Amino acid sequence: MYFRTWFHPHQRLLLSYVVRIRLDPRSRGGTSSLIQTTYRVLVERPPQPDELTHWLTSIQRGETKWTGLVWRLLCSAEMQQRHRDWSLPRDPVLVLNALHLGRCQLVRTELPAAEVLADLGGACAHSIAGALLWMGYPHPVREVTIVDLPPDQRMFVEKFDYLQNETTDWIEAGRTRVRYIHAPMTDLSVLADSSVDMLWLGQSIEHITQAEARRVYAEALRVLKPGGYFCLDTPNRAITRLQSPIGFIHPEHRHEYRPAELANQLTQAGLVVKRVLGICPMPRSARAGRLYLQEILDHPEVSANADSAYFFYIESVKPE
């Protein structure tokens, strides 16, 4: 674990309760006493007999750790009901799913129509057609060029079911033909001038430096047809700083942008910004200056207000 993650508010909260429970005299006397004390400290009640049996068996078998029980109770509906200002979600595992649903809604309802696409960073573990089409891009597509890192440089590459089929030759995926270019997104030399209707960067621009991003913008102006679209979505630093004030939310991120910051950079590069939208709005978190992840579960949707959303989307075009 990175040392800086201990400065995350949720880790501090977990650690504070772990210490508090361990220092409670009632926790002494074995695993059963520890479990009962955990319930009394967190939800102010003893565990039900079935709850005690479940956690006692699970811990003794090594299937979970006691700290897992502490975290589960911290994220429980009971804690939400007892503390109206509670910032943890009821089920943290569902947060990623909600973020994905919000992004799918964006892809299915907001992205412009384009027949010839280049998807930068678009390799997908679930489909050889790539992430954009797998997420439900609704418009007819003639061809997609997916530019992504070589497999040995990707995270979780073992989960890519179609890895062996990634080739520079065109692959037929339904009515769309797809090819793969294993290269950094700054290298679009395979694409001819004025040959692409849309460049899509789905959660990719934050993985490169700002200097590298400027090279991507320059390449976009070269390969896009006049009036072609340069579209992307990315984490919103105005919100992610509440989650990770020291460093970024992912160890591979090089820069996390605010909407106005990125829109200004695209304009300076020569692109024309048409729309800026939010994904998974978090107005309460933005107002309070504190992250309430439950907002993501409650609102996995596209919003007109990008400044207070967890992700944001920018749609820009190459001038005619």
VOFI-352138 format. One record per residue (C-alpha): residue number from 1; residue in three letters; z, y, x. Coordinates in steps of 0.001 Angstrom, whole numbers. Each point is the difference from the previous one (the first is absolute). Example, Ala and Ser with C-alpha at 12.3 -4.5 7.8 and 13.67 -1.06 7.14 Angstrom:
+-----+-----+---------+---------+---------+
:   i :  aa :       Z :       Y :       X :
+-----+-----+---------+---------+---------+
:   1 : ALA :    7800 :   -4500 :   12300 :
:   2 : SER :    -660 :    3440 :    1370 :
+-----+-----+---------+---------+---------+
END
This chain:
+-----+-----+---------+---------+---------+
:   i :  aa :       Z :       Y :       X :
+-----+-----+---------+---------+---------+
:   1 : MET :       0 :       0 :       0 :
:   2 : TYR :    -842 :    3453 :    1270 :
:   3 : PHE :    3129 :    1985 :     830 :
:   4 : ARG :   -1218 :    2963 :   -2047 :
:   5 : THR :      -7 :   -2081 :   -3216 :
:   6 : TRP :    3791 :     116 :      13 :
:   7 : PHE :    -333 :    3702 :    -767 :
:   8 : HIS :   -1803 :    -800 :   -3246 :
:   9 : PRO :    2238 :    1019 :   -2952 :
:  10 : HIS :    -207 :   -3463 :   -1587 :
:  11 : GLN :    1096 :   -1722 :    3201 :
:  12 : ARG :    2894 :    2432 :     347 :
:  13 : LEU :     983 :    -680 :   -3598 :
:  14 : LEU :     -88 :   -3774 :     515 :
:  15 : LEU :    1975 :     251 :    3224 :
:  16 : SER :    2654 :    2222 :   -1587 :
:  17 : TYR :     618 :   -2513 :   -2801 :
:  18 : VAL :       8 :   -2947 :    2417 :
:  19 : VAL :    2724 :    1694 :    2039 :
:  20 : ARG :    1939 :    1023 :   -3115 :
:  21 : ILE :       0 :   -3537 :   -1416 :
:  22 : ARG :     881 :   -1613 :    3319 :
:  23 : LEU :    2979 :    2343 :     415 :
:  24 : ASP :    1267 :    -779 :   -3506 :
:  25 : PRO :    2979 :   -2441 :     299 :
:  26 : ARG :   -1272 :   -1882 :   -3064 :
:  27 : SER :   -3060 :   -1184 :    1964 :
:  28 : ARG :    2091 :   -2156 :    2312 :
:  29 : GLY :     358 :   -3653 :    -814 :
:  30 : GLY :   -3503 :   -1388 :     250 :
:  31 : THR :   -3433 :     393 :   -1521 :
:  32 : SER :    1205 :    -190 :   -3597 :
:  33 : SER :    2423 :    2890 :     557 :
:  34 : LEU :   -2740 :    2019 :    1711 :
:  35 : ILE :   -2369 :    -469 :   -2943 :
:  36 : GLN :    2661 :     922 :   -2557 :
:  37 : THR :     967 :    3110 :    1956 :
:  38 : THR :   -3657 :    1026 :     265 :
:  39 : TYR :    -346 :     -50 :   -3793 :
:  40 : ARG :    3243 :    1883 :    -531 :
:  41 : VAL :    -889 :    2738 :    2501 :
:  42 : LEU :   -3603 :     487 :   -1146 :
:  43 : VAL :     -58 :    -650 :   -3737 :
:  44 : GLU :    3757 :     106 :    -628 :
:  45 : ARG :     234 :   -3430 :   -1583 :
:  46 : PRO :     547 :   -3583 :    1172 :
:  47 : PRO :   -3085 :   -2192 :     245 :
:  48 : GLN :    -798 :   -2293 :   -2904 :
:  49 : PRO :     650 :   -3693 :     814 :
:  50 : ASP :   -3729 :    -721 :     243 :
:  51 : GLU :    -518 :    3021 :    2251 :
:  52 : LEU :    2799 :   -1100 :    2312 :
:  53 : THR :   -1359 :   -3554 :     149 :
:  54 : HIS :   -3551 :    1193 :     668 :
:  55 : TRP :     892 :    2323 :    2879 :
:  56 : LEU :    2594 :   -2329 :    1488 :
:  57 : THR :   -2513 :   -2881 :      93 :
:  58 : SER :   -2826 :    2193 :    1299 :
:  59 : ILE :    2090 :    1453 :    2842 :
:  60 : GLN :    1523 :   -3339 :     997 :
:  61 : ARG :   -3451 :   -1613 :     154 :
:  62 : GLY :   -1312 :    2825 :    2134 :
:  63 : GLU :   -2587 :     984 :   -2623 :
:  64 : THR :    1214 :    3582 :      21 :
:  65 : LYS :    2520 :    2192 :    1766 :
:  66 : TRP :    2943 :    1792 :   -1525 :
:  67 : THR :   -1670 :    3333 :     743 :
:  68 : GLY :   -2827 :   -1165 :   -2272 :
:  69 : LEU :    2487 :    -101 :   -2866 :
:  70 : VAL :    1179 :    3518 :     872 :
:  71 : TRP :   -3587 :    1280 :     -39 :
:  72 : ARG :    -810 :   -1798 :   -3268 :
:  73 : LEU :    2959 :    1613 :   -1737 :
:  74 : LEU :    -821 :    3414 :    1445 :
:  75 : CYS :   -3460 :    -315 :   -1584 :
:  76 : SER :    1185 :   -1474 :   -3289 :
:  77 : ALA :    -374 :    1457 :   -3474 :
:  78 : GLU :    3789 :      52 :    -171 :
:  79 : MET :     165 :    2503 :    2842 :
:  80 : GLN :   -2699 :    2078 :   -1688 :
:  81 : GLN :    2026 :      86 :   -3210 :
:  82 : ARG :    3298 :     771 :    1699 :
:  83 : HIS :   -1419 :    2776 :    2184 :
:  84 : ARG :   -2651 :    2186 :   -1634 :
:  85 : ASP :    -776 :    1620 :    3356 :
:  86 : TRP :    -644 :   -3350 :    1706 :
:  87 : SER :   -3093 :     150 :    2239 :
:  88 : LEU :    -702 :   -3690 :     650 :
:  89 : PRO :   -2560 :   -1867 :   -2115 :
:  90 : ARG :    1011 :   -2879 :   -2237 :
:  91 : ASP :   -2248 :   -2327 :    1983 :
:  92 : PRO :   -1280 :    1297 :    3371 :
:  93 : VAL :   -2587 :   -2790 :     191 :
:  94 : LEU :   -1794 :    1482 :   -3005 :
:  95 : VAL :    -466 :    3391 :    1645 :
:  96 : LEU :   -2952 :   -1154 :    2111 :
:  97 : ASN :   -1599 :   -1540 :   -3070 :
:  98 : ALA :     403 :    3261 :   -1919 :
:  99 : LEU :   -1560 :    1986 :    2835 :
: 100 : HIS :   -2911 :   -2438 :      12 :
: 101 : LEU :    -424 :     372 :   -3769 :
: 102 : GLY :    -108 :    3778 :     367 :
: 103 : ARG :   -2699 :    -271 :    2645 :
: 104 : CYS :   -1987 :   -2454 :   -2135 :
: 105 : GLN :      67 :    2475 :   -2871 :
: 106 : LEU :   -1380 :    2647 :    2353 :
: 107 : VAL :   -2819 :   -2282 :    1173 :
: 108 : ARG :    -892 :   -1101 :   -3522 :
: 109 : THR :      91 :    3395 :   -1695 :
: 110 : GLU :    -471 :    2836 :    2487 :
: 111 : LEU :   -2323 :    -975 :    2862 :
: 112 : PRO :   -3572 :    1267 :    -321 :
: 113 : ALA :   -2987 :   -2311 :    -448 :
: 114 : ALA :   -1867 :    -987 :    3167 :
: 115 : GLU :   -2525 :   -2725 :     770 :
: 116 : VAL :     278 :     -69 :    3803 :
: 117 : LEU :    3572 :      13 :    1299 :
: 118 : ALA :    1804 :    -136 :    3314 :
: 119 : ASP :    3649 :   -1051 :    -248 :
: 120 : LEU :    2001 :     947 :    3091 :
: 121 : GLY :    2916 :   -2369 :     480 :
: 122 : GLY :   -1087 :   -1958 :   -3063 :
: 123 : ALA :     395 :   -3648 :    1021 :
: 124 : CYS :    1897 :   -1899 :   -2691 :
: 125 : ALA :    2057 :   -3168 :     217 :
: 126 : HIS :   -1015 :   -1010 :   -3519 :
: 127 : SER :   -3749 :     604 :    -163 :
: 128 : ILE :   -2942 :     -15 :    2372 :
: 129 : ALA :   -1408 :    2906 :   -2055 :
: 130 : GLY :    2744 :    2240 :    1388 :
: 131 : ALA :    2959 :    1904 :   -1385 :
: 132 : LEU :   -1915 :    2603 :   -2009 :
: 133 : LEU :   -1903 :   -2486 :   -2149 :
: 134 : TRP :    3029 :   -2311 :    -260 :
: 135 : MET :    2066 :    2890 :   -1396 :
: 136 : GLY :   -2496 :     440 :   -2806 :
: 137 : TYR :   -2508 :    2676 :    1024 :
: 138 : PRO :   -1981 :     144 :   -3274 :
: 139 : HIS :   -3393 :    1365 :    1042 :
: 140 : PRO :   -3039 :   -2083 :     998 :
: 141 : VAL :    -134 :    -293 :    3804 :
: 142 : ARG :   -3086 :   -1083 :    1911 :
: 143 : GLU :    1596 :    -328 :    3447 :
: 144 : VAL :    3316 :     469 :    1783 :
: 145 : THR :     572 :     303 :    3739 :
: 146 : ILE :    3622 :    -764 :     836 :
: 147 : VAL :    1155 :    1507 :    3291 :
: 148 : ASP :    3308 :   -1485 :    1131 :
: 149 : LEU :    1806 :   -1049 :    3150 :
: 150 : PRO :    -782 :   -3344 :    1616 :
: 151 : PRO :    2182 :   -2783 :   -1457 :
: 152 : ASP :    2178 :    -291 :    3110 :
: 153 : GLN :    1060 :    3649 :    -425 :
: 154 : ARG :     977 :    -187 :   -3676 :
: 155 : MET :    3413 :    -528 :   -1522 :
: 156 : PHE :     505 :   -3116 :   -2160 :
: 157 : VAL :   -3398 :   -1357 :    1031 :
: 158 : GLU :    1202 :   -3525 :    -804 :
: 159 : LYS :    -125 :     938 :   -3698 :
: 160 : PHE :   -3724 :     816 :      32 :
: 161 : ASP :   -1547 :   -2911 :   -1886 :
: 162 : TYR :   -3598 :    1104 :     655 :
: 163 : LEU :     360 :     997 :    3634 :
: 164 : GLN :   -2506 :   -2563 :    1260 :
: 165 : ASN :   -2678 :    1515 :   -2272 :
: 166 : GLU :     212 :    3528 :    1393 :
: 167 : THR :   -3376 :     576 :    1628 :
: 168 : THR :   -2376 :    2806 :     844 :
: 169 : ASP :   -2628 :   -1860 :   -2032 :
: 170 : TRP :    -196 :     895 :   -3671 :
: 171 : ILE :    2058 :   -2243 :   -2285 :
: 172 : GLU :    -782 :    -307 :   -3698 :
: 173 : ALA :    3061 :     741 :   -2155 :
: 174 : GLY :   -1221 :     -71 :   -3556 :
: 175 : ARG :   -2569 :    2767 :    -379 :
: 176 : THR :    1265 :    1768 :    3117 :
: 177 : ARG :    -820 :    -754 :    3598 :
: 178 : VAL :    2815 :     475 :    2523 :
: 179 : ARG :     159 :     124 :    3791 :
: 180 : TYR :    2846 :     444 :    2486 :
: 181 : ILE :     123 :    2175 :    3088 :
: 182 : HIS :    2994 :    -771 :    2224 :
: 183 : ALA :     596 :    3426 :    1520 :
: 184 : PRO :    2406 :    2958 :    -298 :
: 185 : MET :    -778 :    2323 :   -2888 :
: 186 : THR :    -941 :    2717 :    2480 :
: 187 : ASP :   -3067 :   -2051 :     976 :
: 188 : LEU :   -2584 :     114 :   -2808 :
: 189 : SER :   -2974 :    -346 :    2335 :
: 190 : VAL :   -1297 :   -2946 :   -2046 :
: 191 : LEU :    -638 :    2375 :   -2916 :
: 192 : ALA :   -3174 :    2079 :      15 :
: 193 : ASP :     -59 :    3739 :    -648 :
: 194 : SER :     124 :     973 :   -3696 :
: 195 : SER :     126 :   -3646 :   -1121 :
: 196 : VAL :    3254 :    -317 :   -1973 :
: 197 : ASP :     906 :    1167 :   -3506 :
: 198 : MET :    3760 :    -223 :     523 :
: 199 : LEU :    2464 :    -535 :    2838 :
: 200 : TRP :    3326 :   -1414 :   -1228 :
: 201 : LEU :    3220 :     -64 :    2014 :
: 202 : GLY :    2656 :   -1867 :   -1955 :
: 203 : GLN :    3381 :     502 :    1695 :
: 204 : SER :   -1726 :     306 :    3380 :
: 205 : ILE :     -39 :    3602 :    1240 :
: 206 : GLU :    3754 :    -118 :     744 :
: 207 : HIS :    -596 :   -2805 :    2532 :
: 208 : ILE :   -1899 :    2226 :    2452 :
: 209 : THR :     870 :    3191 :    1840 :
: 210 : GLN :   -1141 :    3401 :   -1257 :
: 211 : ALA :   -2441 :     259 :    2904 :
: 212 : GLU :   -1502 :   -3354 :   -1018 :
: 213 : ALA :     -93 :    1158 :   -3614 :
: 214 : ARG :   -2127 :    3000 :    1000 :
: 215 : ARG :   -2508 :   -2416 :    1540 :
: 216 : VAL :     -77 :   -1922 :   -3279 :
: 217 : TYR :    -750 :    3226 :   -1916 :
: 218 : ALA :   -2841 :     815 :    2384 :
: 219 : GLU :   -1423 :   -3508 :    -407 :
: 220 : ALA :     344 :     323 :   -3773 :
: 221 : LEU :   -2145 :    3135 :       6 :
: 222 : ARG :   -2608 :   -1891 :    2017 :
: 223 : VAL :    -226 :   -3215 :   -2031 :
: 224 : LEU :     474 :    1369 :   -3510 :
: 225 : LYS :   -2977 :     989 :   -2075 :
: 226 : PRO :       6 :    3654 :   -1114 :
: 227 : GLY :    2449 :     148 :   -2896 :
: 228 : GLY :    1529 :   -3338 :    1098 :
: 229 : TYR :    3699 :    -605 :    -533 :
: 230 : PHE :    2792 :    -238 :    2570 :
: 231 : CYS :    3013 :   -1387 :   -1900 :
: 232 : LEU :    3392 :   -1251 :    1114 :
: 233 : ASP :    3564 :    -660 :   -1056 :
: 234 : THR :    3019 :     179 :    2269 :
: 235 : PRO :    3828 :     345 :     -66 :
: 236 : ASN :    1343 :    3446 :    -815 :
: 237 : ARG :    2307 :    1217 :    2756 :
: 238 : ALA :    1718 :    2355 :   -2428 :
: 239 : ILE :    1467 :   -3149 :   -1588 :
: 240 : THR :      -6 :   -2556 :    2824 :
: 241 : ARG :    2203 :    2283 :    2105 :
: 242 : LEU :    2719 :    -653 :   -2603 :
: 243 : GLN :    -384 :   -3726 :     654 :
: 244 : SER :    -384 :     206 :    3767 :
: 245 : PRO :    1156 :    3353 :    1404 :
: 246 : ILE :    -155 :   -1340 :    3559 :
: 247 : GLY :   -3426 :   -1450 :     686 :
: 248 : PHE :   -2469 :   -1173 :   -2645 :
: 249 : ILE :     231 :   -2630 :   -2737 :
: 250 : HIS :   -2061 :   -2496 :    2029 :
: 251 : PRO :     185 :    -639 :    3762 :
: 252 : GLU :   -3813 :     168 :     297 :
: 253 : HIS :    -339 :    3414 :   -1633 :
: 254 : ARG :   -1050 :    2767 :    2378 :
: 255 : HIS :     184 :    2935 :   -2404 :
: 256 : GLU :    1017 :     364 :   -3643 :
: 257 : TYR :   -1552 :    2973 :   -1783 :
: 258 : ARG :     918 :    2400 :   -2747 :
: 259 : PRO :   -2792 :     616 :   -2535 :
: 260 : ALA :    -704 :    3626 :     945 :
: 261 : GLU :      80 :    -860 :    3703 :
: 262 : LEU :   -2653 :   -2710 :    -277 :
: 263 : ALA :   -2148 :    1967 :   -2441 :
: 264 : ASN :     -17 :    2902 :    2454 :
: 265 : GLN :   -1064 :   -2277 :    2872 :
: 266 : LEU :   -2874 :   -1428 :   -2047 :
: 267 : THR :   -1139 :    3515 :    -895 :
: 268 : GLN :     144 :    1096 :    3623 :
: 269 : ALA :   -2104 :   -3040 :     935 :
: 270 : GLY :   -2764 :    1140 :   -2377 :
: 271 : LEU :     670 :   -2149 :   -3054 :
: 272 : VAL :     465 :    1505 :   -3468 :
: 273 : VAL :    3196 :   -1113 :   -1751 :
: 274 : LYS :    -611 :    -654 :   -3695 :
: 275 : ARG :    3191 :   -1622 :   -1304 :
: 276 : VAL :    3524 :    -831 :    1118 :
: 277 : LEU :    2071 :   -2439 :   -2100 :
: 278 : GLY :    3367 :   -1707 :     298 :
: 279 : ILE :     787 :   -3720 :    -253 :
: 280 : CYS :    3461 :   -1072 :   -1219 :
: 281 : PRO :    1528 :    3393 :    -852 :
: 282 : MET :    3595 :     570 :    1103 :
: 283 : PRO :     987 :    3440 :   -1374 :
: 284 : ARG :    3719 :    -777 :    -123 :
: 285 : SER :      20 :   -1009 :    3662 :
: 286 : ALA :   -1970 :    3099 :     956 :
: 287 : ARG :    2425 :    2287 :   -1849 :
: 288 : ALA :    3144 :   -1699 :    1306 :
: 289 : GLY :   -1155 :    -477 :    3577 :
: 290 : ARG :    1129 :   -3624 :    -317 :
: 291 : LEU :   -2086 :   -3132 :    -500 :
: 292 : TYR :     334 :   -1719 :   -3382 :
: 293 : LEU :   -2198 :   -3084 :     422 :
: 294 : GLN :     498 :    -915 :   -3652 :
: 295 : GLU :   -2492 :    2776 :    -784 :
: 296 : ILE :   -2746 :   -2103 :    1567 :
: 297 : LEU :     802 :   -2896 :   -2329 :
: 298 : ASP :      96 :    2344 :   -2981 :
: 299 : HIS :   -3245 :    1844 :     819 :
: 300 : PRO :   -2591 :   -2148 :    1846 :
: 301 : GLU :   -2772 :    2365 :   -1044 :
: 302 : VAL :   -2340 :    2801 :    1017 :
: 303 : SER :    1302 :    3555 :    -324 :
: 304 : ALA :   -1525 :    3466 :     103 :
: 305 : ASN :    2878 :    1132 :    2239 :
: 306 : ALA :    -606 :   -1291 :    3525 :
: 307 : ASP :    2838 :    1907 :    1659 :
: 308 : SER :    2758 :   -2093 :   -1593 :
: 309 : ALA :   -1733 :   -3420 :      30 :
: 310 : TYR :     661 :   -2849 :    2428 :
: 311 : PHE :   -3710 :    -297 :     854 :
: 312 : PHE :   -2760 :    2543 :    -453 :
: 313 : TYR :   -3777 :    -190 :    -343 :
: 314 : ILE :   -2576 :    2467 :    1289 :
: 315 : GLU :   -3625 :      50 :   -1118 :
: 316 : SER :   -2340 :    2060 :    2160 :
: 317 : VAL :   -3761 :     191 :     455 :
: 318 : LYS :   -2541 :     762 :    2684 :
: 319 : PRO :   -1738 :    3281 :    -874 :
: 320 : GLU :   -3503 :    -283 :   -1443 :
+-----+-----+---------+---------+---------+
END
